[in-house]
Amino acid sequence: MFSGLSSRLKEISAQMRGKGRLTDDNIKDAVRDVRMALLEADVALPVVKTLIARVRERAVGAEVTRSLTPGQVFIKILNQELVRALGGEAAELQLRQQPPAIILLAGLQGAGKTTTAAKLAAWLQGKPNKRPMLVSLDTRRPAAMLQLQQLAARIDVPFVPFTEGDTPQQIARQALAEARRKLVDVLILDTAGRTRLEEQLLDELRELHAEFSPAETLFVVDSMAGQDAINAARAFGDALPLTGVILTKTDGDARGGSALSVKTVTGAPIKFLGTGEDISGLEVFRPERMAQRILGMGDVLSLVEEVEQKVDREQAEKLAGKLREGKGFDLADMREQLNQMLNMGDMKALLEKLPLPGKLNPETLAKGIDTRMLKRQIAIIDSMTPGERRFPKGIDGSRKRRIASGSGQQIQDVNRLIKQHGHMQKTMKKLGKGGMQRMLRGAGNLLPKR
C-alpha cells in the first residue's frame, strides 16, 4: 500500500534541492505534483483540496535551516499535514464500561469483516481483563456463521451458536445473556453485509445499535476498494454513530487513498489495520507512523513491536546464552530459527515497514523468501536423529539418503541444508564473541537520521 504515492513524493523532494527558501513560485510544481499523486492514489477530492491548501499556506515563506534542504522542509510540512489528516494520534478502543462491553462490526460483504472479528478477538486476548466472545448475526449466510465459529475454535474464544430461524436481534440477545453468564469482558457482534448498499441492511444495523448501545461501532472497509470504499464509508457514517474504522487488506496493491479519505468522510478515527489472512494480522493504526510510511520513511517502530510479539523471547534468550557460553549452533537451533521466520507471517507486510533505499520493492524482496522452502528444510531436520542434529558433520552418504527419503526431498536438498547450516554456524560463532554489538552498531547507522 502507498508504494506509488511514496515514490512520487520522493521524486518531489529531490526536485526541490538547492533552493534557499520556499516561495509560491518554487513550490508551485511540487504542490501540483502532490495533488496529482494524491488523486491517483484514490484520495477523495475534498480531502486533497484541504490538505493541499494547508501545505501551501505553511510552506510559502518557510525558512530552510542549515540542517535541512528545501525538499526536506517541504516533506516535513507535508508529513505533519498527513498526520493531521489521518487523525493526529492513535485512537484506542473505549471499552471501560460494565462488562460485557459490546463491539458492533459493520461493513459491506467482502470487506473481510468475519476474519476481522476473529483477529480483533485474538488481539483482545492479549490484553489484561479483556476476555472476548464472538457471535455472528449474518442469518442470510450460514457459511459466514460457520466460518466465524471455526475461527473462534482456532483461537480458543467462546462462540455463541445460532438457531435456524432466529433474527439477528434474537441471536444478539442470547449472546449477551451468555456473555453475562460466562463473565465475558467483550462481546463482538459480526453483523451481516451486502455486496452493495441497501436500505434494509442499514435499517437492521440501526435497530441493533438502538437496542444494544455498543461501546464501539466499527466500520470495516476494504482498503483496495478505492472510491467505492469512500462511498460506503459515507453511507455507513450517515446511518450509524461510528466510533472507529478498521482498514482491511492493507498488505495488497491498494493505492492507499482510502486511509486518508475515510477519516474525513466518516469523522471517525481509523483504529486498526488488517493485513493478510493470518489471525495475528491486525495492528493498531498510528497516524504518525502511517504518514512516515507514505513518505517512504518506513515504520521501524511498528516493525519492532510486531517482531517482539511474534518472536519467542525465551527461545531467543536460550540461544543467546548458548552462544555466549561458546556452545555450537546445531541443526536443532537452526530448526528453531526457521520456525521463527515462519511465525513472522506476511514478509511483504513486514518489509513495507522498512525504509528501503532507492527503488527496492518490498514485494520483490518478499518473493525471495520462500515459506515453502522453509517448511521443506524443517521437514529435512525432522527426519534426522537427535545425534545427527547435534553433530551434522557425521552425516554420511547413507544417512543423507535415509533423511532425504524420510522428508520426501532430494539428497541435493539435504546437502544444501547442511551447507547453509555451516554458514549460519560461522555467523553465530562471531555473534557469540561480541559480534552482535558490532552488528547492532552497524544497523544503527542505516536508520534514517532525524
C-alpha positions in Angstrom: 0.0 0.0 0.0 1.1 3.5 -0.8 4.1 2.4 -2.9 3.2 4.6 -5.9 2.5 7.6 -3.7 5.7 7.1 -1.8 7.9 7.0 -4.9 6.2 10.2 -6.3 6.8 12.1 -3.1 10.4 11.1 -3.0 10.8 12.5 -6.6 9.2 15.8 -5.5 11.6 16.1 -2.6 14.6 15.5 -4.9 13.4 18.2 -7.4 13.5 20.9 -4.7 17.1 20.6 -3.8 19.2 23.7 -3.9 16.5 26.3 -3.1 17.3 28.5 -0.1 13.7 29.5 0.6 10.3 28.1 -0.2 8.3 30.5 -2.2 5.0 30.4 -4.0 6.9 30.1 -7.3 9.3 27.3 -6.4 6.7 25.2 -4.6 4.1 25.5 -7.3 5.2 22.5 -9.3 5.7 20.5 -6.1 2.2 21.3 -4.8 0.7 20.3 -8.2 2.6 17.0 -8.2 1.5 16.2 -4.7 -2.1 17.0 -5.7 -1.8 14.7 -8.7 -0.1 11.9 -6.7 -2.9 12.0 -4.0 -5.7 11.9 -6.6 -4.0 9.0 -8.4 -3.8 7.2 -5.0 -7.7 7.5 -4.8 -7.7 10.2 -2.1 -11.1 11.9 -2.2 -11.1 15.3 -3.9 -12.3 17.3 -0.9 -9.6 15.8 1.3 -6.9 16.6 -1.4 -8.1 20.2 -1.6 -8.0 20.7 2.2 -4.6 19.0 2.6 -3.0 20.9 -0.3 -4.3 24.3 0.9 -2.8 23.7 4.4 0.6 22.6 2.9 0.8 25.6 0.6 -0.1 28.0 3.4 2.5 26.6 5.7 5.2 26.1 3.1 5.3 29.5 1.5 7.9 31.6 3.3 9.2 28.7 5.4 12.9 29.2 6.0 15.4 26.5 5.1 17.8 25.9 8.0 21.4 24.7 7.6 20.4 21.2 8.7 17.6 20.8 6.2 17.2 21.1 2.4 14.2 22.8 0.9 12.9 19.4 -0.1 13.2 18.1 3.4 11.4 21.2 4.8 8.6 20.7 2.3 8.3 17.0 3.1 8.4 17.8 6.9 5.4 20.1 6.4 3.6 17.6 4.2 4.3 14.9 6.8 2.7 17.0 9.6 -0.4 17.7 7.5 -0.7 14.0 6.6 -0.6 13.1 10.3 -3.3 15.7 10.9 -5.5 14.3 8.0 -5.0 10.7 9.4 -6.3 11.7 12.8 -3.4 13.1 14.7 -3.0 10.5 17.4 -3.7 6.8 17.8 -7.3 6.2 18.9 -7.8 3.4 21.5 -10.8 1.2 21.9 -13.2 2.7 24.6 -14.3 -0.4 26.5 -14.4 1.0 30.0 -17.9 0.1 31.0 -19.9 -2.6 32.8 -18.9 -5.9 31.1 -19.6 -7.2 28.7 -18.7 -4.2 26.5 -20.2 -4.7 23.0 -18.3 -4.1 19.8 -20.5 -4.0 16.7 -18.8 -4.5 13.3 -20.4 -3.1 10.2 -19.4 -3.1 6.6 -20.1 -4.5 3.1 -19.8 -8.2 2.2 -16.3 -9.0 1.0 -14.5 -6.4 3.2 -13.1 -9.1 5.5 -15.5 -8.4 8.4 -15.7 -12.0 9.7 -11.9 -12.5 9.6 -11.5 -9.1 11.2 -13.9 -10.1 14.0 -11.6 -13.1 14.8 -8.5 -11.0 14.5 -9.9 -8.5 16.9 -10.8 -11.2 19.4 -7.3 -12.6 19.2 -5.9 -9.1 19.7 -8.1 -8.6 22.8 -7.0 -11.9 24.2 -3.5 -10.5 24.7 -4.8 -7.6 26.8 -5.4 -7.8 30.5 -9.1 -8.2 31.6 -10.3 -8.5 28.1 -11.8 -11.9 27.6 -13.7 -11.8 24.3 -16.7 -13.7 22.9 -17.7 -13.9 19.2 -21.2 -14.2 17.6 -22.3 -14.0 14.0 -25.6 -12.2 13.2 -25.4 -12.9 9.4 -28.6 -15.0 9.2 -28.5 -14.8 5.4 -25.2 -16.5 5.1 -24.9 -19.6 7.3 -21.4 -20.1 5.7 -20.2 -16.9 7.3 -21.6 -18.1 10.7 -19.8 -21.4 10.3 -16.5 -19.6 9.3 -16.6 -17.4 12.4 -17.3 -20.5 14.6 -14.3 -22.3 13.1 -12.1 -19.2 13.6 -13.3 -18.9 17.2 -12.4 -22.5 17.9 -9.0 -22.0 16.3 -8.1 -19.1 18.7 -9.9 -20.7 21.7 -12.5 -17.9 22.0 -16.1 -18.6 23.2 -18.6 -18.6 20.3 -22.4 -18.4 20.7 -24.1 -21.0 18.4 -27.1 -19.9 16.3 -30.5 -21.5 15.9 -32.0 -21.6 12.4 -34.9 -19.1 12.1 -33.7 -16.7 14.8 -33.4 -13.0 13.8 -30.2 -11.0 14.3 -31.8 -9.3 17.4 -32.7 -12.7 18.9 -29.2 -14.1 18.4 -27.6 -10.9 19.9 -29.9 -11.1 22.9 -29.0 -14.8 23.5 -25.3 -13.9 23.1 -25.5 -11.0 25.6 -27.1 -13.3 28.2 -24.5 -16.0 27.5 -21.7 -13.4 27.8 -23.0 -12.3 31.2 -23.2 -15.9 32.4 -19.7 -16.7 31.4 -18.3 -13.4 32.7 -17.0 -12.3 29.3 -15.5 -8.8 29.1 -16.1 -8.0 25.4 -18.8 -9.3 23.1 -18.1 -8.9 19.4 -21.1 -8.8 17.1 -20.2 -9.7 13.5 -23.2 -8.2 11.6 -24.5 -9.1 8.1 -23.1 -7.5 5.0 -24.3 -7.0 1.4 -22.5 -6.9 -1.9 -23.9 -3.4 -2.3 -25.5 -0.8 -0.1 -29.2 -1.5 0.7 -31.5 0.5 3.0 -32.7 -2.8 4.5 -29.1 -3.5 5.7 -28.7 -0.1 7.2 -32.1 -0.3 9.0 -31.1 -3.7 10.5 -27.9 -2.1 11.8 -29.7 0.9 13.2 -32.1 -1.4 15.1 -29.2 -3.4 16.5 -27.4 -0.2 17.6 -30.5 1.2 19.2 -31.2 -1.9 21.2 -27.7 -2.9 22.4 -25.9 0.6 22.6 -22.4 -0.8 21.7 -19.4 0.7 23.3 -17.7 0.6 19.9 -19.3 0.7 16.4 -16.5 0.0 14.0 -16.8 0.3 10.2 -14.8 -2.4 8.4 -13.7 -1.3 4.9 -11.6 -2.9 2.2 -8.7 -0.5 1.5 -8.5 -1.9 -2.1 -12.0 -0.7 -2.9 -10.9 2.8 -3.9 -13.7 5.3 -4.4 -16.3 2.6 -3.6 -14.8 2.4 -0.1 -15.3 6.1 0.3 -18.9 6.0 -0.9 -19.6 3.1 1.5 -17.9 5.0 4.4 -20.1 8.0 3.8 -23.3 5.8 3.8 -22.4 3.9 6.9 -21.3 7.1 8.6 -24.6 8.7 7.9 -26.6 5.7 9.2 -24.6 4.9 12.4 -22.7 6.9 15.0 -19.4 5.2 14.1 -16.7 5.3 16.7 -13.9 4.0 14.5 -12.7 2.3 11.3 -10.8 -0.8 10.5 -9.0 -0.8 7.2 -8.5 -4.4 5.8 -6.2 -5.8 3.1 -3.7 -3.1 3.6 -0.9 -5.5 2.5 -2.4 -5.7 -1.0 -1.9 -3.4 -4.0 -4.2 -0.7 -2.7 -3.3 2.8 -3.7 -3.9 3.9 -0.1 -6.2 6.8 -0.7 -9.0 5.3 1.5 -6.8 5.7 4.6 -6.6 9.4 4.0 -10.3 9.7 2.9 -12.3 7.5 5.3 -11.3 9.5 8.4 -12.6 12.8 6.9 -15.7 11.2 5.3 -16.9 9.4 8.5 -15.5 11.7 11.1 -14.4 8.5 12.9 -10.7 7.7 13.6 -9.0 4.7 12.0 -8.3 2.3 14.8 -6.8 -0.8 13.2 -5.1 -2.0 10.0 -5.7 -5.6 8.8 -3.1 -7.5 6.9 -3.3 -10.9 5.3 -5.4 -13.9 6.3 -3.4 -14.8 9.4 -5.2 -14.3 12.7 -2.4 -12.2 14.1 -2.6 -9.8 11.1 -4.1 -6.8 13.0 -2.2 -3.8 14.2 -3.1 -0.5 15.9 -3.3 2.4 13.5 -0.9 5.1 14.4 -1.2 8.3 12.1 2.4 9.5 12.6 3.8 6.1 11.6 1.5 5.8 8.7 2.5 9.2 7.4 6.1 8.2 7.6 5.3 5.0 5.6 3.5 7.1 3.0 6.6 9.4 2.6 8.9 6.4 2.2 10.5 6.7 5.7 9.4 3.3 6.8 7.8 2.3 10.1 10.5 0.7 12.1 8.8 1.1 15.5 5.8 -0.9 14.4 8.1 -3.5 12.9 10.0 -3.8 16.2 6.7 -4.2 18.1 5.4 -6.9 15.7 8.7 -8.8 15.9 8.6 -8.7 19.7 5.1 -10.1 19.6 5.9 -13.0 17.2 9.4 -14.0 18.2 9.7 -16.5 21.1 11.7 -14.4 23.5 12.5 -17.4 25.8 14.0 -19.4 22.8 15.9 -16.3 21.6 17.5 -15.8 25.1 18.2 -19.5 25.4 20.1 -19.4 22.1 22.0 -16.2 23.1 23.1 -17.8 26.3 24.2 -20.9 24.5 26.3 -18.8 22.1 27.8 -16.8 25.0 29.0 -20.0 26.6 30.8 -21.0 23.4 28.5 -23.9 22.6 27.9 -24.7 18.9 24.9 -23.7 16.8 23.4 -27.1 15.9 20.6 -28.1 13.5 18.0 -28.1 16.3 18.9 -24.4 16.8 18.6 -23.9 13.1 15.1 -25.5 13.0 14.0 -23.1 15.8 15.2 -20.2 13.7 13.4 -21.4 10.6 10.2 -21.8 12.7 10.6 -18.2 14.0 10.8 -17.0 10.4 7.5 -18.9 9.5 5.8 -17.4 12.6 6.6 -13.9 11.3 3.8 -14.3 8.7 3.5 -12.0 5.7 7.0 -10.9 4.8 5.8 -8.3 2.3 3.8 -6.5 5.1 6.9 -6.6 7.3 9.3 -5.3 4.6 6.9 -2.4 3.8 7.7 -1.0 7.3 11.4 -0.7 6.5 12.8 2.5 4.9 14.1 0.6 1.8 16.7 2.6 -0.2 16.3 3.5 -3.9 13.7 1.6 -5.8 13.8 -1.6 -3.8 10.3 -3.1 -3.8 9.0 -5.0 -0.7 7.0 -7.3 -2.9 10.1 -8.3 -5.0 12.2 -8.9 -1.8 9.4 -10.9 -0.2 9.3 -13.3 -3.2 12.9 -14.2 -2.4 11.8 -15.6 1.0 10.0 -18.8 0.1 8.0 -20.1 3.0 7.6 -23.5 1.2 11.3 -23.9 1.2 11.4 -23.1 4.9 8.9 -25.9 5.6 10.9 -28.3 3.4 14.0 -27.5 5.4 12.2 -28.1 8.7 11.0 -31.5 7.3 14.6 -32.5 6.5 15.7 -31.6 10.0 12.7 -33.5 11.5 13.9 -36.6 9.6 17.2 -36.6 11.4 18.0 -38.3 14.7 18.9 -36.1 17.8 22.5 -37.1 17.3 22.6 -36.1 13.7 21.1 -32.7 14.6 23.8 -32.2 17.2 26.7 -33.4 15.0 25.8 -32.7 11.3 29.4 -33.3 10.2 28.9 -37.0 11.0 26.1 -37.4 8.4 27.5 -39.6 5.7 26.0 -40.6 2.3 23.8 -43.4 3.6 22.4 -41.2 6.3 21.7 -38.5 3.7 19.7 -40.9 1.6 17.6 -42.0 4.6 17.0 -38.4 5.6 16.0 -37.4 2.0 13.7 -40.4 1.8 12.1 -39.7 5.2 11.4 -36.0 4.4 10.3 -36.5 0.8 13.2 -34.4 -0.6 16.3 -35.0 -2.7 19.8 -35.7 -1.5 20.8 -32.3 -3.0 18.3 -30.6 -0.7 19.9 -32.3 2.3 23.4 -31.2 1.1 22.2 -27.7 0.6 20.7 -27.5 4.1 23.9 -28.8 5.7 26.0 -26.3 3.8 23.6 -23.5 4.8 23.8 -24.6 8.4 27.6 -24.4 8.2 27.4 -20.7 7.1 24.9 -19.9 9.8 27.1 -21.7 12.4 30.1 -19.4 11.5 27.9 -16.3 11.7 26.5 -17.4 15.1 30.1 -18.1 16.4 31.0 -14.5 15.5 27.9 -13.2 17.3 28.8 -15.2 20.4 32.2 -13.4 20.5 30.8 -9.8 20.7 29.8 -9.6 17.0 26.2 -8.9 18.0 27.2 -5.5 19.4 29.1 -4.6 16.2 26.2 -5.7 14.1 23.7 -3.6 16.0 26.0 -0.5 15.8 26.2 -1.0 12.0 22.4 -1.4 11.8 22.0 1.9 13.8 24.0 3.7 11.1 21.5 2.5 8.5 18.5 4.0 10.2 17.3 7.4 8.9 18.6 10.4 10.9 16.1 12.8 12.4 
